[in-house]
């Protein structure tokens, strides 16, 4: 029986993974602590590691995994920007869950848009105190407004479908545009500058890479419409948060809905209600009446959690059974022939 160490786990992780185990194939240990250089020695005696978005799998952690003869890390999420792929290549196979539920994330992004626009969160608090006044709750029709979507992968495509259901005009940017999809759905791919200048609402659905880090920066904000609404349910590093704060202070940004944050690792997924937030930028964001922050809950639906557990366990089965690794990340090895396509594994 293979032993797997799960890091940064919560009760719901245990519940959904244990529901899919038959008790004979894997022995799982659930650690609440995050994987990092300080905690990596906990992997001793295990055959595999399962990690999450705020675990740190850098070169030093990879060295420890190699020392302990661990050849697989399964990310129970789609993103893997917290993994040093250069250090992992040819040493540790990194697997992921590429499509746990694009509906979950896109629907949460839409919830942020509707809540910010119609201020339902503020209305709820008012009526709880018998305040039924409407002053300050004015919104705008989404119908015939323009939404800009950055990234047209699985989540971005679902988001486009949802926005079209509200009668919005859609523009999109993707470095690898799918013109057939655009033709079927009736939207246009444009360059980033055009997207920024014409969008009333901007929703981010792209991975965090070297190229997309601080994609939304001071220059990008300058090109946007006054009063633009920015929604980010992807990765915090896509936005230069200092520039975002300045845009909010100056009125350039009318609304911001954030399910992710650049430095979320110290805060998100934890109950810190009895503590002082020492991050000055996060504390400042929480003071704006036109900012709505949720704690990386876009993925958090029953369907998504079940799919994450199922796919993660299938990834481990494929690795330990010697089969092809369909969900192995791309290490950007720059080899002329992709070994994953020919042999099923990158190395």
Secondary structure, DSSP 4 states (H G I P E B T S, - for coil): -EEEEE-S--HHHHHHHHTT--SSSEEEEE-SSPPSTTTGGGGTT-SEEEE-TT--B-HHHHHHHHHTT--EEEESSS--TTB-HHHHTTT-EEE--TTS-HHHHHHHHHHHHHHHHHTHHHHHHHHHTT----TT------TT-EEEEE--SHHHHHHHHHHHHTT-EEEEE-TT--HHHHHHHT-EE--HHHHHHH-SEEEE-----TTTTT-B-HHHHHHSPTTEEEEE-S-GGGB-HHHHHHHHHHTSEEEEEES--TTGGGTTTS--TTS----HHHHHHTT-TTEEE--S-TT-SHHHHHHHHHHHHHHHHHHHTT---TTBPP-----SS-HHHHHSS--
